[in-house]
Every structure is written in structure tokens, then in C-alpha cells.
Amino acid sequence: MAGPIYGAIEAGGTKFVCAAGSSPAEFNADFHASIPTSTPAATLAAVVAFFDRVRNEMGPMAGIGIAAFGPVDLDPRSDTWGRLLQTPKAGWSSASLAEPLQRFGCPIAIDTDVNAAALAEAEFGAGAGTESLAYVTVGTGIGGGVVIGGRTLRGLLHPEMGHIRVERDPRDSRFDGICPYHGDCLEGLASGPAIMKRWKQTVADWPAGHPGLEIIGGYLGQLAATIALITSSERILLGGGVMNDGRLFPHVRSAARKWLNDYLPIEARAGGFDRYITAPALGPRAGIVGAMLLACRQASSVKG
């Protein structure tokens, strides 16, 4: 494999996916690992061991990109850059994702997993050709990332779309929500665990006409309308396990159309709601491709 070698990590609450290659379009099939997320010490030791093998067999790396679950400190000026902040993932609050990798002596870039996935979709996936897009993953939690002009959106921290308030569906008034911080925020109502607690089934198990399709689709449609109004994204992608079978999309689009009420030119400029709110094209590869993009960009910026 000719050219510089880059490392990529998709750091998730269930597993850490590690890969190496010469570009986001060319991963080395022999250097790919899925490491169960256990304790920070054990998990990060396995990550370091993986990249030790990369270095020993492929040579020094030009950069490493990390697409991380959060919340995580993304400010390179901060003393806690690269560390997870207060997270529900037991034992991981204050764990540094970047520090163990500094031994490799190459630039390290870190962003959220959803920001990285958004970046990958903007470059190679369902957002190719647009200047802005939002990517939302609906699974164990709900997270969102935004790319505008090739750059991911970040500020004091990073977008936390899963924790916005939504108007409750009257059919769902008795469910308190599961978010330990906000109760019935979007994540507390529409994430995979919230759905399972409420109905004892996944979306894929629901029969046609199940009321949850309209309820959960309605909540996610409110999110889509909010994203459209605040970021003016040219496309909104919804991925993650809850969206996998595709049956929620018509309900999400219908609810977004209702909440926007023709206020934005979705039909004229975005080609209609079917095109505006859609599934990612890269599927489960988006996060690791985005991490590799982060590595390449960081290496280029340092070199330049």
C-alpha cells in the first residue's frame, strides 16, 4: 500500500473499531479490529496494541483520527482535550482517548462519532454535492452532527441534538422517559432503550399500524424540522439501529412537513421531503471512514 499510513478509530459505547490505510477510500483489510468496550484501561490497551502492530508491519503513521462517543472535549486549547466528559457509560467519565495514542508521535484528530459520520457522508455518501448536511443516529442514544462547507459544527462542545425537548404525543403522556438528565427529552423518548422500555419490542418487531410508528416518527420529525430551521442544512440523514428497517421514514417526513408548514422551500430547493430526509449511504462504515478523513486532514494541516 503506497503513500502515508493513517489510523482510524470509531470509539463507541459497545465497541471500538480500529483500522488503518492510505486513505478513506483504501483501508488495509489485514488491519481491522473490533474491540469490545470494557474498562478504559483494558480497551485503550487493546487499541494501542493494534496500532503497535500497524506501526511494526506497515511503518509509522502520518496521523490518527478518532470518532468518539461523547460528550467529549474537542477544544485543542483545553487541558482536557480528548477526554470524555460526564458520560452515562460507567467508568469512562474523564477517560482520555487521545493521551494513550501520543506514543505514536503523529498528529491526532478527534471529533464526535456523529460529526465524523456526517463528514464521511458529505464527502462520499448521501450528502455528496451539498454544502451542508446533518447526520442523526438513532440507536442506544440519539446524537447529531452537522457539516457546513466541509467543516463539522462545534463550539463550546458539540451538537447535542438528542437532548432537545419535543412536544409530547397525547398517546404517550404516561411515559416518563429514560434520560437520567432530562427525563423526556428526545433521547429519553425515542432512543432504542426508550422504545424497548415502553413497548417491550424493537421497531422491527412492530406490526403494521403500530401506534409507535407515528409517535416515534413524530418526535423525530420535530427534530428534523428543528434542524432545518436552525442549521438550514441541505439534507438530513437519519441512521442507527432504530431507523434500519426504514418504516419510520414516512412518519418522520410527514411530521417534519407538518411542523414546518411550508415555511421552508423544501419542495422547490431540496427536491421534496423524500430527498431531504433520507438514509445514509455509507451505512455502518460512515464512522470509521469519517475517522480516517479526520486523520488525513489533521496530518495535512500540520504538514502544511
N, C-alpha and C positions, 0 to 999 in steps of 0.2 A: 504494500500500500504506500504509494508515493506521497510526499508532502508532509506537512506538520501533523502531529497526532494530538487529538483533543479528547478529553474525558468528559463524560456527561453523567449526571446523577438526577434521577427523579426520586426525591425523598418523600415518601408517603407514610401515613399512619399505619398502614398494613405491611408495606414492603418498600425497600429501597431498590430501584432498578439502576444498574450501573452499565455503562457502555463506553466504547472507545472507537475512534475512527478518524478519518481525514476530513470529513465534512458532514453537515447534517443529512446529506443525501447518500453518504457512504460510511456505514458502520461496519466494523470488522465482526463477522459472525462468530469468531472464536473468542471474542472479548465482550461477553454479555452475561450479566449475572442478576438474579433476583434474590435479594437478601431479606428475610423476614424482619420486620421491625420489632425488636425486643427492647432491651435497655440501650441507652445511648452508648455506653462503653462497648457493649458487645456488637451492636450494629455498626458503629463507626469503625471499630477494629476490623470488621469484615470488609467494609468499604475500602479502607486503607490497604488491606491485603490484596484486594482486587487490583487496585491501581499500582501497587508494587509489582504485580505480575505484568501489568501493561508496560510499565517502565522497563522491566527486565527483559521483556521479549520484543517490545516494539520500539523502545527508545524513550527519551524524555518527552514529556507532554508540553505542548505550547500553551495550554490553558485548560481549565476545568470549569464547567458550568453546572450550577445546582438549581434545580426547580423544586422548591420546598413547600411542604405543608406549613401552615402558619398558625398564629401570627409570627412573623419573623422580622428582625430588624434589617432593613435594606439600605440604611444610610451609611455609606462608607466613612463618613466623618464621626460616626458614633463609636463609643468604646465597646458597645455590644453588637457591632455589625456582625452579621452572620449567625447570630444567636436566636433561637426561638424565644418568644416572649411567653406570657402566661397562656398555656395551652391545656385543653382538656386531656391531651394524651399523657397518661400517667408517667411521671419521671422525666419528661422531656422539657419542661419549662427551664429556660436558661441554658439548655444544651447548645454548644457551638457546633454548627455544621461545617464551618469554614476552617476553624483552627487545626483540626487533625490533618487537613489536606495541605497545609502550608509547607509541610516537609518536602513536597514535590517541587518547590521553587518556581512555580509558574503562576501566572495571573489566575485569580479565582473570581467568577461572577456568580451572583446569587439573585434570584427573583422568586416570586411565588410560583407554585405549580400551575395555577390557572393563568397567570401572566405569561409564563413560558409557553403554555399550550396555545394561548392567544397569538403569541409571536409566531409560532410554527404554522398555525392556520393562516395567518396573514401572509406569510411568505410562500407556503407550499400547499395550502389546503383550501377550505371553503371561502376564505377571505381574500384569496389571491386576486389582485387587480383593484382592491379597495384601499382607501387611505385610512380607514378606521373600522374596527370591529370590536365587539365584546364577546367574550367566551365565558359561559357559565357551566359549571359542573354540578350536577345534582346527584348526590350519592350519599355516602356516610354523613357528609356535611353539604353545605351549599356555598360555593365560592365563585367569585367572578374576577376576570381580568379584562383589561382594555388596552388595545394598541391603537395609537394615533400617530400617523406619519412615521411608522416604523419603530416607534418607541413605546414601551409599556408605561402605563399610568401608575405613578407612585408619588407620594407626598410625605406627610407626617409618618405614615406607614404605607399601606397599600389598600386598594379597594376591599371592603368587607361587605359585599352585596348580600350575603346570607343573613345579615343581622338587621335588615331594614324591617319596619313594621308594614303589615299589609292589612287591608280591611277584611275582617272575618266573614266567611261564608256562613249564613244563618244555620245551615245544616251541620255546621262544625263548631257550634258555640260551646259545647260541653268539654271539648278537649283543651287541656291547659297548655300544651306544647312541652317540648323536652329540652329546650336550650337552657343550660344552667345559669346563663347570664340574663337572658331576656324573656324566657318562657315561650310566648307565642310569637316570636319573630318569624321571618320566613323559614329559616333553618329549623326552628322549633316546630314548625307546622308541616313542612313539605319535604324534608330530607328523608332518606330511606328509613332510618330508625324511627322517625316520627310516624311515617306511614305504617310501619310494622307494628308499632305500639298501638296505634289507633284501630287498625283493621286486622291485625294478625296475619297479614298477607302482603306480598310484594305487588307492585303494579302489574307485573307479568302474570300474576295469579288471578287478577280480577276478570270476571266475565264481562262481556259487552253490556254497556248500560250501567256499570257500577258507578254510584254517585261520586266516588273518589276521583274519577277521571275529570269530572267538571270541577270539583273542589280544588284538587291539586293543580290542575291546569289553570284554574282561575287565579290561584296565588302566583304561579309562575308567570302568567300573563301580566299581572300587575308589575312584577319585577321587570319584564321586558318593556312595558310602557315607561316605567321609571328610567330605565337605562336609555331608551330612545330620547326621552325628554332632557335628561341631564348630560349625556355624552354626545348625542346626535350621531351615534355610530351608524355606519352604512350597512352593517349586517350584525345580527345577534345569533350566536351559536349556542345551542344547549346540548351538553353531553352528560356523561356519567350514567351510572347503573340504572337510575330511576327513569331515564329517557330512552334506554336501549331499545325497547320494542317499538318505539315510535308512536304509540297510541295517544300519548299526551299532546303531541304537537298540534293537532287541530283545535284542542281546547285552549292551549296556550295562545295560539294565534287569534282565536275568537275573543278571548278575554282581553288581549292586548288591543285589538281593534275596538272593542267596546270602551276601554279606558281612555284611549287616545281620541276616539270620537271624531275622526277625520281632521285632527288638529295638525298632524304632520303629513307631508306628501309621500307617504309610504308607497301608495299605488303608482304614482307618477314617476318617482325618482328611484325607488328601490325595487320596482318590478312586482309589487304586491307582497302581502304578508307571507305567502308560501316561500318566497325567495328571501324575504327579510329575516324571518325567524326560522332557522333551519338547523340541521345536524352538522357536526364537524365532519370533515372529510378524512382526517388522519386517524380517527378512532383512538385506541389506546396508545398509539405511537406519538401523539401530539406532545406529551410532556417531555419525553426523552429527546425528541427532535428539537424542542424548544431549548432544552438544557444545552444541547450541542451548539445551537445558534448563539446562546449566551457566551459559551466558551470561545467560539470563533471571534465574536465581536470584541470581547474583552482583550483577547490576545492582539487583535488588530489595532485597537486603540492604544494599547501600551507600546506596541512596536512603532506606531505612527508618532 
